[in-house]
Amino acid sequence: MNAETSSAPPSPQPALSVGQSSTLACLLEISAPKPGNVHRGADFEDAGFVDFAASAVAIGPVMDLAHDVGVGPTVLAAIKATRTVTSTNTNLGTVLLLAPLAAIGSASPTPQSVAAVLGNLNAEDARDVYQAIQLAQAGGLGKVARLDIRDAPPEDLLQAMAAAADRDLIARQYINGLQEVFELVVPALLEGIQSGWTLNTSIIHTQLLIMSRHSDSLVLRKCGPAIANQLAARAGAILERAAPDSSAYVQDLAELDFWMRSDGHRRNPGTTADLIATGLFVLIRDGRLRAPFS
């Protein structure tokens, strides 16, 4: 494995810009052959690998400006940029998670710096984020009685995120300071890399771990709790049964992939993919994941 794996303090600043890091994180995530997701060897009918890759490129320049313009304007500009290269929602969740990290600027992201950014969100941020979500036309949002995305945006974006936090893992990150990213995704990716696995294997294993512990929000919205719980159980069973270097593990992944794609890709764990892309961004920014990648 050629990625940097040392537990020693990483270099203070990577050679890549914030925007380049954002693009690279998204490309590394979409390139891994994760069960149920689009990747280099599997497209959906309405969105393919090229759509996601083009979206990764489109948001890079926007993320470079996040420190100067703030979270809400960054989210809205990123979704507008995405719309210039694809007509489908490829990255709303990822953009929502990357924007607070990008707003930190050139410094390595930490829970403390993220909390500071989120604590300074204002009514403009709420307005822009609401507009971005509507523009992205995210699937399966449904209708809720309070602070619905179709209503006028609230003065406090965190209030809206708190109202959705129990059913949406992306919204929850705004309330808990990206806790799952820092405490689950990043350590899981590092553990895989330090175990000598390829980056793709580490990403896939991390995907299973996230799904086993948290119902994927996109699957939950589109398919309901029964299917979301079934997905979590299937992912957990694979982790318990076999190691990533075994033929049984590969077979289990293939069967999970078939099951996830068998219902018109409604069982696509898109929220899990968003979290992984964000974890990769953190590792790139703090210097613990470096080229060449393999």
C-alpha positions in Angstrom: 0.0 0.0 0.0 1.6 3.3 -1.1 -0.6 5.6 0.9 0.9 7.3 4.0 0.1 5.1 7.0 2.3 6.3 9.7 0.8 7.2 13.1 3.3 10.0 13.4 2.1 13.6 13.0 1.4 14.2 9.3 2.9 17.1 7.4 1.2 20.4 8.2 -0.2 21.0 4.8 -0.7 18.8 1.7 0.5 19.9 -1.7 -3.1 19.8 -3.1 -5.5 22.7 -2.7 -8.8 22.4 -0.9 -10.6 22.1 -4.2 -8.2 19.5 -5.6 -8.5 17.5 -2.4 -12.3 17.6 -2.8 -12.1 16.4 -6.3 -9.6 13.7 -5.5 -11.6 12.4 -2.5 -14.8 12.1 -4.7 -12.9 10.3 -7.5 -11.3 7.9 -5.1 -14.7 7.1 -3.5 -16.5 6.6 -6.9 -13.6 4.5 -8.3 -13.9 1.8 -5.5 -16.2 -1.0 -6.6 -18.5 -0.7 -3.6 -21.6 -2.9 -3.5 -24.8 -1.1 -4.7 -23.0 2.1 -5.8 -22.0 3.4 -9.2 -18.3 2.7 -9.9 -16.0 2.2 -12.8 -17.6 -1.2 -13.6 -21.3 -0.4 -12.8 -23.6 2.4 -13.9 -27.2 3.2 -13.1 -29.7 3.8 -15.9 -30.0 7.5 -14.9 -26.4 8.1 -13.7 -23.1 6.6 -14.5 -19.5 6.8 -13.5 -18.8 9.7 -15.9 -21.6 11.8 -14.2 -20.0 11.3 -10.8 -16.5 11.9 -12.1 -17.6 15.1 -13.9 -19.3 16.3 -10.8 -16.1 15.8 -8.8 -14.3 18.0 -11.2 -17.0 20.6 -11.2 -17.1 21.3 -7.5 -13.3 21.6 -7.1 -13.0 25.4 -7.9 -16.1 26.1 -5.7 -14.5 24.3 -2.7 -11.4 26.4 -3.2 -13.4 29.5 -2.4 -15.3 28.1 0.6 -13.1 29.7 3.2 -13.9 33.2 1.8 -17.7 32.8 1.1 -18.9 30.3 3.8 -20.9 27.1 3.9 -24.2 28.0 2.4 -22.9 29.9 -0.7 -20.4 27.0 -1.2 -23.1 24.4 -1.2 -25.3 26.3 -3.6 -22.5 27.1 -6.0 -21.3 23.5 -5.9 -24.7 22.2 -6.8 -25.1 24.8 -9.6 -21.7 23.7 -10.9 -22.7 20.1 -10.8 -25.8 20.9 -12.8 -23.6 22.1 -15.6 -22.2 18.6 -16.1 -25.1 16.3 -15.2 -28.8 16.5 -14.9 -29.0 14.1 -12.0 -28.2 14.4 -8.3 -24.8 12.9 -7.9 -23.3 14.7 -4.9 -25.7 16.7 -2.7 -24.8 14.7 0.4 -21.1 14.9 -0.3 -21.3 18.6 -1.0 -23.2 19.2 2.3 -20.5 17.4 4.2 -17.4 18.8 2.4 -18.5 22.5 2.5 -17.9 22.9 6.3 -14.6 21.2 6.0 -13.6 23.3 3.0 -14.6 26.4 4.8 -11.8 25.8 7.3 -9.4 26.7 4.6 -5.8 25.5 4.3 -5.5 24.1 7.9 -6.0 20.4 8.5 -9.7 19.8 9.5 -10.4 18.9 13.1 -13.6 18.4 15.1 -12.9 21.7 16.8 -12.4 23.7 13.6 -15.6 22.1 12.1 -17.5 23.0 15.2 -16.4 26.6 14.9 -17.5 26.8 11.2 -20.9 25.2 12.0 -21.4 27.5 15.0 -21.2 30.6 12.7 -23.9 29.5 10.2 -26.5 32.2 9.6 -29.8 32.9 7.8 -28.0 33.3 4.5 -26.5 29.8 4.9 -29.9 28.4 5.5 -31.4 30.1 2.5 -28.6 28.9 0.2 -28.6 25.3 1.5 -32.4 25.1 1.1 -32.1 26.4 -2.5 -29.3 23.9 -3.2 -31.3 20.9 -1.9 -34.3 22.0 -4.1 -32.0 22.4 -7.1 -30.4 19.0 -6.7 -33.8 17.4 -6.6 -32.7 14.8 -4.1 -34.8 11.6 -4.2 -37.1 10.2 -1.5 -37.2 13.3 0.7 -41.0 13.0 1.3 -43.0 15.6 3.3 -42.6 16.4 6.9 -44.8 18.6 9.1 -42.1 20.9 10.4 -39.2 22.6 8.6 -39.9 20.8 5.3 -37.4 21.5 2.6 -40.2 22.9 0.5 -41.1 25.5 3.1 -39.4 28.9 3.6 -35.9 28.3 5.0 -35.5 29.0 8.8 -33.2 31.6 10.2 -31.1 28.9 11.8 -29.9 26.1 9.5 -28.9 24.0 12.5 -32.5 24.1 13.7 -33.6 22.5 10.4 -30.7 19.9 10.6 -31.6 19.0 14.2 -35.2 18.4 13.1 -34.0 15.9 10.5 -31.1 14.4 12.4 -33.0 11.3 13.6 -33.8 10.2 10.1 -30.9 11.7 8.1 -27.2 10.9 8.8 -26.1 13.9 6.8 -28.2 16.3 8.8 -26.9 14.7 12.0 -23.3 15.6 11.0 -24.3 19.3 11.2 -25.5 18.7 14.8 -22.7 16.6 16.1 -19.7 18.2 14.3 -19.2 15.4 11.8 -18.8 12.9 14.6 -19.3 9.8 12.4 -16.8 11.1 9.9 -14.1 11.7 12.5 -14.8 8.8 14.8 -16.0 6.1 12.5 -15.1 6.7 8.9 -11.6 8.1 9.2 -10.4 5.4 11.7 -11.9 2.6 9.6 -10.2 3.8 6.5 -6.9 4.1 8.3 -7.2 0.7 9.9 -7.7 -0.9 6.6 -4.8 0.9 5.0 -2.5 0.1 8.0 -3.5 -3.6 7.7 -1.9 -3.7 4.3 -5.1 -3.7 2.3 -5.5 -1.7 -1.0 -7.3 1.6 -0.8 -10.3 0.0 -2.6 -10.5 -2.8 -0.1 -10.3 -0.4 2.8 -13.0 1.7 1.3 -15.3 -1.3 0.7 -14.7 -2.6 4.2 -15.5 0.9 5.6 -18.7 0.9 3.6 -19.8 -2.3 5.2 -18.9 -1.0 8.7 -20.9 2.2 8.3 -23.9 0.3 6.9 -23.8 -2.2 9.7 -23.9 0.5 12.3 -26.1 3.2 10.7 -29.1 2.7 8.5 -28.2 4.4 5.2 -30.4 7.5 5.0 -31.0 7.3 1.2 -32.1 3.6 1.5 -34.3 4.5 4.5 -36.0 7.3 2.6 -36.6 5.3 -0.5 -37.3 1.8 0.8 -38.4 2.2 4.4 -36.9 0.9 7.7 -37.4 -2.8 7.0 -35.1 -2.7 4.0 -32.7 -0.3 5.6 -32.4 -2.7 8.6 -32.0 -5.7 6.3 -29.1 -3.9 4.6 -27.5 -3.2 8.0 -27.9 -6.9 9.0 -26.4 -8.1 5.7 -23.4 -5.8 6.0 -22.8 -6.9 9.6 -23.0 -10.5 8.7 -20.3 -10.2 6.0 -18.0 -8.5 8.5 -18.5 -11.3 11.0 -18.2 -14.2 8.5 -15.0 -13.5 6.5 -11.9 -11.4 6.1 -11.5 -9.2 3.1 -8.8 -11.4 1.6 -11.0 -14.5 1.5 -13.0 -15.9 -1.3 -16.0 -16.1 1.0 -15.8 -12.3 1.5 -15.7 -11.7 -2.2 -18.7 -14.0 -2.8 -20.7 -12.3 0.0 -19.9 -8.9 -1.6 -21.2 -10.1 -4.9 -24.4 -11.4 -3.4 -24.9 -8.2 -1.5 -24.3 -6.2 -4.7 -26.9 -8.2 -6.6 -29.5 -7.8 -3.9 -28.9 -4.0 -3.7 -29.2 -3.5 -7.4 -32.2 -5.8 -7.9 -34.9 -3.2 -7.1 -34.0 -0.5 -9.7 -31.0 0.6 -7.5 -33.4 1.9 -4.9 -31.2 0.2 -2.3 -28.2 2.3 -3.3 -26.4 3.3 -0.1 -25.7 6.9 -1.3 -25.4 8.4 2.2 -22.7 5.9 3.1 -20.8 6.9 0.0 -21.0 10.6 1.0 -19.5 9.8 4.4 -16.7 7.9 2.8 -15.8 10.7 0.4 -15.7 13.1 3.3 -13.5 10.8 5.3 -11.1 10.5 2.4 -11.0 14.3 2.2 -10.0 14.6 5.8 -7.2 12.1 5.3 -5.9 13.9 2.2 -6.0 17.3 3.9 -4.2 16.1 7.1 -1.6 14.3 5.1 -2.3 10.7 6.1 -3.4 9.7 2.6 -1.0 10.6 -0.1 -0.2 9.6 -3.7 0.5 7.2 -5.3 -2.8 5.5 -4.5 -3.2 1.8 -5.0 
